[in-house]
Amino acid sequence: MGMSDLIAEFIGEVLQESDGLAELQRAELANRFGVVPSQISYVISTRFSPERGYVVESRRGGGGYIRIRRAQIDPTQLVMHTVNAIGDELDAPTARAFLQNLLDTETLTATQANVMAAALGEGALRPVPRMCHNAVRASILKHMLLSTTQ
């Protein structure tokens, strides 16, 4: 397991123990794991992003902190938020992150998420010109998610 994975796992445990809200010191985490503070920032921006269902607040400086909160939102609102966040194009890793968040929040079942992931994969998009994959993927995911709210 890489250092970023260890840091993300630690933050995830803190979030679980504190009912979805963690207030952390960037420098303290960096010292704990023997990394530079920018690596902590990298982990937070990639693993605890809005598309993964988190709200992050940050204040820099001596008394600075990072506050990470698991967003609590109604399933229908979460689907609509996700549809609005997708945009006109969607790459495969971001699509997987959206699906994982919807699965983690029990907005989608495992079966629904797996079917959507299969429909969004490169194999399914093979007949489509490569330069159109991200636009087609965005459209497919939006329509599939909207069909879950009906």
mmCIF file of the C-alpha atoms, coordinates in Angstrom:
data_MODEL
# 
_entry.id   MODEL 
# 
loop_
_atom_site.group_PDB 
_atom_site.id 
_atom_site.type_symbol 
_atom_site.label_atom_id 
_atom_site.label_alt_id 
_atom_site.label_comp_id 
_atom_site.label_asym_id 
_atom_site.label_entity_id 
_atom_site.label_seq_id 
_atom_site.pdbx_PDB_ins_code 
_atom_site.Cartn_x 
_atom_site.Cartn_y 
_atom_site.Cartn_z 
_atom_site.occupancy 
_atom_site.B_iso_or_equiv 
_atom_site.pdbx_formal_charge 
_atom_site.auth_seq_id 
_atom_site.auth_comp_id 
_atom_site.auth_asym_id 
_atom_site.auth_atom_id 
_atom_site.pdbx_PDB_model_num 
ATOM 1   C CA . MET A 1 1   ? 0.000   0.000  0.000   1.00 0.00 ? 1   MET A CA 1 
ATOM 2   C CA . GLY A 1 2   ? 1.366   3.392  -1.006  1.00 0.00 ? 2   GLY A CA 1 
ATOM 3   C CA . MET A 1 3   ? 1.796   6.373  1.294   1.00 0.00 ? 3   MET A CA 1 
ATOM 4   C CA . SER A 1 4   ? -1.180  8.199  -0.245  1.00 0.00 ? 4   SER A CA 1 
ATOM 5   C CA . ASP A 1 5   ? -3.345  5.135  0.440   1.00 0.00 ? 5   ASP A CA 1 
ATOM 6   C CA . LEU A 1 6   ? -2.187  5.045  4.072   1.00 0.00 ? 6   LEU A CA 1 
ATOM 7   C CA . ILE A 1 7   ? -2.948  8.727  4.557   1.00 0.00 ? 7   ILE A CA 1 
ATOM 8   C CA . ALA A 1 8   ? -6.381  8.374  2.921   1.00 0.00 ? 8   ALA A CA 1 
ATOM 9   C CA . GLU A 1 9   ? -7.150  5.317  5.042   1.00 0.00 ? 9   GLU A CA 1 
ATOM 10  C CA . PHE A 1 10  ? -6.193  7.197  8.224   1.00 0.00 ? 10  PHE A CA 1 
ATOM 11  C CA . ILE A 1 11  ? -8.385  10.168 7.301   1.00 0.00 ? 11  ILE A CA 1 
ATOM 12  C CA . GLY A 1 12  ? -11.232 7.798  6.453   1.00 0.00 ? 12  GLY A CA 1 
ATOM 13  C CA . GLU A 1 13  ? -10.928 6.169  9.883   1.00 0.00 ? 13  GLU A CA 1 
ATOM 14  C CA . VAL A 1 14  ? -10.966 9.566  11.587  1.00 0.00 ? 14  VAL A CA 1 
ATOM 15  C CA . LEU A 1 15  ? -14.119 10.444 9.644   1.00 0.00 ? 15  LEU A CA 1 
ATOM 16  C CA . GLN A 1 16  ? -15.800 7.180  10.671  1.00 0.00 ? 16  GLN A CA 1 
ATOM 17  C CA . GLU A 1 17  ? -14.909 7.627  14.328  1.00 0.00 ? 17  GLU A CA 1 
ATOM 18  C CA . SER A 1 18  ? -16.161 11.199 14.362  1.00 0.00 ? 18  SER A CA 1 
ATOM 19  C CA . ASP A 1 19  ? -19.505 10.668 12.601  1.00 0.00 ? 19  ASP A CA 1 
ATOM 20  C CA . GLY A 1 20  ? -18.415 12.126 9.261   1.00 0.00 ? 20  GLY A CA 1 
ATOM 21  C CA . LEU A 1 21  ? -16.592 15.282 10.378  1.00 0.00 ? 21  LEU A CA 1 
ATOM 22  C CA . ALA A 1 22  ? -12.844 15.554 10.864  1.00 0.00 ? 22  ALA A CA 1 
ATOM 23  C CA . GLU A 1 23  ? -10.735 18.585 11.663  1.00 0.00 ? 23  GLU A CA 1 
ATOM 24  C CA . LEU A 1 24  ? -7.077  17.937 10.964  1.00 0.00 ? 24  LEU A CA 1 
ATOM 25  C CA . GLN A 1 25  ? -3.810  19.846 11.026  1.00 0.00 ? 25  GLN A CA 1 
ATOM 26  C CA . ARG A 1 26  ? -1.945  19.543 7.714   1.00 0.00 ? 26  ARG A CA 1 
ATOM 27  C CA . ALA A 1 27  ? 1.494   19.878 9.353   1.00 0.00 ? 27  ALA A CA 1 
ATOM 28  C CA . GLU A 1 28  ? 0.601   17.371 12.075  1.00 0.00 ? 28  GLU A CA 1 
ATOM 29  C CA . LEU A 1 29  ? -0.483  14.798 9.475   1.00 0.00 ? 29  LEU A CA 1 
ATOM 30  C CA . ALA A 1 30  ? 2.649   15.441 7.424   1.00 0.00 ? 30  ALA A CA 1 
ATOM 31  C CA . ASN A 1 31  ? 4.825   14.836 10.498  1.00 0.00 ? 31  ASN A CA 1 
ATOM 32  C CA . ARG A 1 32  ? 2.869   11.719 11.440  1.00 0.00 ? 32  ARG A CA 1 
ATOM 33  C CA . PHE A 1 33  ? 3.457   10.142 8.027   1.00 0.00 ? 33  PHE A CA 1 
ATOM 34  C CA . GLY A 1 34  ? 6.878   11.665 7.313   1.00 0.00 ? 34  GLY A CA 1 
ATOM 35  C CA . VAL A 1 35  ? 5.779   13.512 4.189   1.00 0.00 ? 35  VAL A CA 1 
ATOM 36  C CA . VAL A 1 36  ? 5.624   17.117 3.053   1.00 0.00 ? 36  VAL A CA 1 
ATOM 37  C CA . PRO A 1 37  ? 2.372   19.030 3.668   1.00 0.00 ? 37  PRO A CA 1 
ATOM 38  C CA . SER A 1 38  ? 1.712   19.216 -0.075  1.00 0.00 ? 38  SER A CA 1 
ATOM 39  C CA . GLN A 1 39  ? 1.292   15.431 -0.147  1.00 0.00 ? 39  GLN A CA 1 
ATOM 40  C CA . ILE A 1 40  ? -1.470  15.780 2.462   1.00 0.00 ? 40  ILE A CA 1 
ATOM 41  C CA . SER A 1 41  ? -3.093  18.405 0.244   1.00 0.00 ? 41  SER A CA 1 
ATOM 42  C CA . TYR A 1 42  ? -2.798  16.065 -2.747  1.00 0.00 ? 42  TYR A CA 1 
ATOM 43  C CA . VAL A 1 43  ? -4.477  13.183 -0.899  1.00 0.00 ? 43  VAL A CA 1 
ATOM 44  C CA . ILE A 1 44  ? -7.295  15.411 0.292   1.00 0.00 ? 44  ILE A CA 1 
ATOM 45  C CA . SER A 1 45  ? -7.916  16.940 -3.135  1.00 0.00 ? 45  SER A CA 1 
ATOM 46  C CA . THR A 1 46  ? -7.943  13.560 -4.905  1.00 0.00 ? 46  THR A CA 1 
ATOM 47  C CA . ARG A 1 47  ? -9.584  11.268 -2.345  1.00 0.00 ? 47  ARG A CA 1 
ATOM 48  C CA . PHE A 1 48  ? -11.930 13.629 -0.499  1.00 0.00 ? 48  PHE A CA 1 
ATOM 49  C CA . SER A 1 49  ? -13.292 15.683 -3.379  1.00 0.00 ? 49  SER A CA 1 
ATOM 50  C CA . PRO A 1 50  ? -16.886 16.854 -3.930  1.00 0.00 ? 50  PRO A CA 1 
ATOM 51  C CA . GLU A 1 51  ? -17.483 14.160 -6.560  1.00 0.00 ? 51  GLU A CA 1 
ATOM 52  C CA . ARG A 1 52  ? -16.598 11.617 -3.894  1.00 0.00 ? 52  ARG A CA 1 
ATOM 53  C CA . GLY A 1 53  ? -19.155 13.152 -1.538  1.00 0.00 ? 53  GLY A CA 1 
ATOM 54  C CA . TYR A 1 54  ? -17.011 15.359 0.698   1.00 0.00 ? 54  TYR A CA 1 
ATOM 55  C CA . VAL A 1 55  ? -16.933 19.026 1.608   1.00 0.00 ? 55  VAL A CA 1 
ATOM 56  C CA . VAL A 1 56  ? -13.468 20.322 2.451   1.00 0.00 ? 56  VAL A CA 1 
ATOM 57  C CA . GLU A 1 57  ? -12.712 23.610 4.180   1.00 0.00 ? 57  GLU A CA 1 
ATOM 58  C CA . SER A 1 58  ? -9.159  24.767 4.676   1.00 0.00 ? 58  SER A CA 1 
ATOM 59  C CA . ARG A 1 59  ? -7.499  27.550 6.609   1.00 0.00 ? 59  ARG A CA 1 
ATOM 60  C CA . ARG A 1 60  ? -3.772  27.995 6.210   1.00 0.00 ? 60  ARG A CA 1 
ATOM 61  C CA . GLY A 1 61  ? -1.334  29.425 8.680   1.00 0.00 ? 61  GLY A CA 1 
ATOM 62  C CA . GLY A 1 62  ? -0.131  28.608 12.195  1.00 0.00 ? 62  GLY A CA 1 
ATOM 63  C CA . GLY A 1 63  ? -3.552  27.762 13.584  1.00 0.00 ? 63  GLY A CA 1 
ATOM 64  C CA . GLY A 1 64  ? -4.753  26.464 10.243  1.00 0.00 ? 64  GLY A CA 1 
ATOM 65  C CA . TYR A 1 65  ? -6.794  23.357 9.792   1.00 0.00 ? 65  TYR A CA 1 
ATOM 66  C CA . ILE A 1 66  ? -8.458  21.155 7.222   1.00 0.00 ? 66  ILE A CA 1 
ATOM 67  C CA . ARG A 1 67  ? -12.072 20.309 7.952   1.00 0.00 ? 67  ARG A CA 1 
ATOM 68  C CA . ILE A 1 68  ? -13.469 17.365 6.011   1.00 0.00 ? 68  ILE A CA 1 
ATOM 69  C CA . ARG A 1 69  ? -17.132 16.523 6.164   1.00 0.00 ? 69  ARG A CA 1 
ATOM 70  C CA . ARG A 1 70  ? -19.066 13.739 4.506   1.00 0.00 ? 70  ARG A CA 1 
ATOM 71  C CA . ALA A 1 71  ? -21.900 15.483 2.687   1.00 0.00 ? 71  ALA A CA 1 
ATOM 72  C CA . GLN A 1 72  ? -25.305 14.385 3.973   1.00 0.00 ? 72  GLN A CA 1 
ATOM 73  C CA . ILE A 1 73  ? -27.840 14.780 1.238   1.00 0.00 ? 73  ILE A CA 1 
ATOM 74  C CA . ASP A 1 74  ? -31.137 13.261 0.188   1.00 0.00 ? 74  ASP A CA 1 
ATOM 75  C CA . PRO A 1 75  ? -30.606 10.528 -2.462  1.00 0.00 ? 75  PRO A CA 1 
ATOM 76  C CA . THR A 1 76  ? -32.665 12.343 -5.113  1.00 0.00 ? 76  THR A CA 1 
ATOM 77  C CA . GLN A 1 77  ? -30.774 15.573 -4.435  1.00 0.00 ? 77  GLN A CA 1 
ATOM 78  C CA . LEU A 1 78  ? -27.465 13.689 -4.619  1.00 0.00 ? 78  LEU A CA 1 
ATOM 79  C CA . VAL A 1 79  ? -28.410 12.245 -8.010  1.00 0.00 ? 79  VAL A CA 1 
ATOM 80  C CA . MET A 1 80  ? -29.376 15.709 -9.272  1.00 0.00 ? 80  MET A CA 1 
ATOM 81  C CA . HIS A 1 81  ? -26.188 17.226 -7.837  1.00 0.00 ? 81  HIS A CA 1 
ATOM 82  C CA . THR A 1 82  ? -24.174 14.509 -9.579  1.00 0.00 ? 82  THR A CA 1 
ATOM 83  C CA . VAL A 1 83  ? -25.966 15.038 -12.896 1.00 0.00 ? 83  VAL A CA 1 
ATOM 84  C CA . ASN A 1 84  ? -25.240 18.771 -12.666 1.00 0.00 ? 84  ASN A CA 1 
ATOM 85  C CA . ALA A 1 85  ? -21.600 18.155 -11.705 1.00 0.00 ? 85  ALA A CA 1 
ATOM 86  C CA . ILE A 1 86  ? -20.913 15.833 -14.652 1.00 0.00 ? 86  ILE A CA 1 
ATOM 87  C CA . GLY A 1 87  ? -20.747 18.553 -17.286 1.00 0.00 ? 87  GLY A CA 1 
ATOM 88  C CA . ASP A 1 88  ? -20.409 17.956 -21.025 1.00 0.00 ? 88  ASP A CA 1 
ATOM 89  C CA . GLU A 1 89  ? -17.510 15.497 -20.794 1.00 0.00 ? 89  GLU A CA 1 
ATOM 90  C CA . LEU A 1 90  ? -16.551 12.833 -18.275 1.00 0.00 ? 90  LEU A CA 1 
ATOM 91  C CA . ASP A 1 91  ? -13.400 10.747 -18.126 1.00 0.00 ? 91  ASP A CA 1 
ATOM 92  C CA . ALA A 1 92  ? -13.484 7.145  -16.913 1.00 0.00 ? 92  ALA A CA 1 
ATOM 93  C CA . PRO A 1 93  ? -11.783 7.688  -13.497 1.00 0.00 ? 93  PRO A CA 1 
ATOM 94  C CA . THR A 1 94  ? -14.156 10.521 -12.604 1.00 0.00 ? 94  THR A CA 1 
ATOM 95  C CA . ALA A 1 95  ? -17.143 8.433  -13.688 1.00 0.00 ? 95  ALA A CA 1 
ATOM 96  C CA . ARG A 1 96  ? -15.956 5.641  -11.371 1.00 0.00 ? 96  ARG A CA 1 
ATOM 97  C CA . ALA A 1 97  ? -15.579 8.159  -8.528  1.00 0.00 ? 97  ALA A CA 1 
ATOM 98  C CA . PHE A 1 98  ? -19.142 9.403  -9.028  1.00 0.00 ? 98  PHE A CA 1 
ATOM 99  C CA . LEU A 1 99  ? -20.473 5.833  -9.087  1.00 0.00 ? 99  LEU A CA 1 
ATOM 100 C CA . GLN A 1 100 ? -18.479 4.876  -5.995  1.00 0.00 ? 100 GLN A CA 1 
ATOM 101 C CA . ASN A 1 101 ? -19.869 7.858  -4.093  1.00 0.00 ? 101 ASN A CA 1 
ATOM 102 C CA . LEU A 1 102 ? -23.419 6.962  -5.103  1.00 0.00 ? 102 LEU A CA 1 
ATOM 103 C CA . LEU A 1 103 ? -22.781 3.382  -4.044  1.00 0.00 ? 103 LEU A CA 1 
ATOM 104 C CA . ASP A 1 104 ? -21.177 4.427  -0.726  1.00 0.00 ? 104 ASP A CA 1 
ATOM 105 C CA . THR A 1 105 ? -24.178 6.603  0.100   1.00 0.00 ? 105 THR A CA 1 
ATOM 106 C CA . GLU A 1 106 ? -26.531 3.761  -0.849  1.00 0.00 ? 106 GLU A CA 1 
ATOM 107 C CA . THR A 1 107 ? -28.086 5.945  -3.532  1.00 0.00 ? 107 THR A CA 1 
ATOM 108 C CA . LEU A 1 108 ? -27.339 3.163  -6.027  1.00 0.00 ? 108 LEU A CA 1 
ATOM 109 C CA . THR A 1 109 ? -27.314 -0.575 -5.452  1.00 0.00 ? 109 THR A CA 1 
ATOM 110 C CA . ALA A 1 110 ? -24.220 -2.583 -6.318  1.00 0.00 ? 110 ALA A CA 1 
ATOM 111 C CA . THR A 1 111 ? -26.039 -4.027 -9.310  1.00 0.00 ? 111 THR A CA 1 
ATOM 112 C CA . GLN A 1 112 ? -27.009 -0.577 -10.611 1.00 0.00 ? 112 GLN A CA 1 
ATOM 113 C CA . ALA A 1 113 ? -23.469 0.742  -10.154 1.00 0.00 ? 113 ALA A CA 1 
ATOM 114 C CA . ASN A 1 114 ? -21.961 -2.295 -11.906 1.00 0.00 ? 114 ASN A CA 1 
ATOM 115 C CA . VAL A 1 115 ? -24.326 -2.002 -14.875 1.00 0.00 ? 115 VAL A CA 1 
ATOM 116 C CA . MET A 1 116 ? -23.575 1.712  -15.177 1.00 0.00 ? 116 MET A CA 1 
ATOM 117 C CA . ALA A 1 117 ? -19.817 1.100  -14.924 1.00 0.00 ? 117 ALA A CA 1 
ATOM 118 C CA . ALA A 1 118 ? -20.037 -1.496 -17.698 1.00 0.00 ? 118 ALA A CA 1 
ATOM 119 C CA . ALA A 1 119 ? -21.986 0.901  -19.933 1.00 0.00 ? 119 ALA A CA 1 
ATOM 120 C CA . LEU A 1 120 ? -19.422 3.661  -19.336 1.00 0.00 ? 120 LEU A CA 1 
ATOM 121 C CA . GLY A 1 121 ? -16.301 1.562  -19.882 1.00 0.00 ? 121 GLY A CA 1 
ATOM 122 C CA . GLU A 1 122 ? -13.929 1.789  -22.803 1.00 0.00 ? 122 GLU A CA 1 
ATOM 123 C CA . GLY A 1 123 ? -15.123 -1.576 -24.112 1.00 0.00 ? 123 GLY A CA 1 
ATOM 124 C CA . ALA A 1 124 ? -18.705 -0.372 -24.409 1.00 0.00 ? 124 ALA A CA 1 
ATOM 125 C CA . LEU A 1 125 ? -17.574 2.854  -26.063 1.00 0.00 ? 125 LEU A CA 1 
ATOM 126 C CA . ARG A 1 126 ? -15.249 1.138  -28.551 1.00 0.00 ? 126 ARG A CA 1 
ATOM 127 C CA . PRO A 1 127 ? -17.563 1.702  -31.588 1.00 0.00 ? 127 PRO A CA 1 
ATOM 128 C CA . VAL A 1 128 ? -17.649 5.441  -30.828 1.00 0.00 ? 128 VAL A CA 1 
ATOM 129 C CA . PRO A 1 129 ? -14.764 7.579  -32.157 1.00 0.00 ? 129 PRO A CA 1 
ATOM 130 C CA . ARG A 1 130 ? -12.185 7.953  -29.355 1.00 0.00 ? 130 ARG A CA 1 
ATOM 131 C CA . MET A 1 131 ? -12.415 11.735 -29.335 1.00 0.00 ? 131 MET A CA 1 
ATOM 132 C CA . CYS A 1 132 ? -16.124 11.432 -28.470 1.00 0.00 ? 132 CYS A CA 1 
ATOM 133 C CA . HIS A 1 133 ? -15.782 8.940  -25.595 1.00 0.00 ? 133 HIS A CA 1 
ATOM 134 C CA . ASN A 1 134 ? -15.907 11.510 -22.788 1.00 0.00 ? 134 ASN A CA 1 
ATOM 135 C CA . ALA A 1 135 ? -18.923 13.340 -24.223 1.00 0.00 ? 135 ALA A CA 1 
ATOM 136 C CA . VAL A 1 136 ? -20.823 10.101 -24.813 1.00 0.00 ? 136 VAL A CA 1 
ATOM 137 C CA . ARG A 1 137 ? -19.865 8.816  -21.344 1.00 0.00 ? 137 ARG A CA 1 
ATOM 138 C CA . ALA A 1 138 ? -21.218 12.014 -19.743 1.00 0.00 ? 138 ALA A CA 1 
ATOM 139 C CA . SER A 1 139 ? -24.480 11.765 -21.648 1.00 0.00 ? 139 SER A CA 1 
ATOM 140 C CA . ILE A 1 140 ? -24.962 8.076  -20.825 1.00 0.00 ? 140 ILE A CA 1 
ATOM 141 C CA . LEU A 1 141 ? -24.321 8.560  -17.110 1.00 0.00 ? 141 LEU A CA 1 
ATOM 142 C CA . LYS A 1 142 ? -26.628 11.563 -16.883 1.00 0.00 ? 142 LYS A CA 1 
ATOM 143 C CA . HIS A 1 143 ? -29.472 9.682  -18.556 1.00 0.00 ? 143 HIS A CA 1 
ATOM 144 C CA . MET A 1 144 ? -28.932 6.539  -16.493 1.00 0.00 ? 144 MET A CA 1 
ATOM 145 C CA . LEU A 1 145 ? -28.923 8.538  -13.246 1.00 0.00 ? 145 LEU A CA 1 
ATOM 146 C CA . LEU A 1 146 ? -32.026 10.490 -14.216 1.00 0.00 ? 146 LEU A CA 1 
ATOM 147 C CA . SER A 1 147 ? -33.829 7.215  -14.866 1.00 0.00 ? 147 SER A CA 1 
ATOM 148 C CA . THR A 1 148 ? -33.179 6.156  -11.245 1.00 0.00 ? 148 THR A CA 1 
ATOM 149 C CA . THR A 1 149 ? -35.187 9.120  -9.916  1.00 0.00 ? 149 THR A CA 1 
ATOM 150 C CA . GLN A 1 150 ? -38.351 8.349  -11.883 1.00 0.00 ? 150 GLN A CA 1 
# 
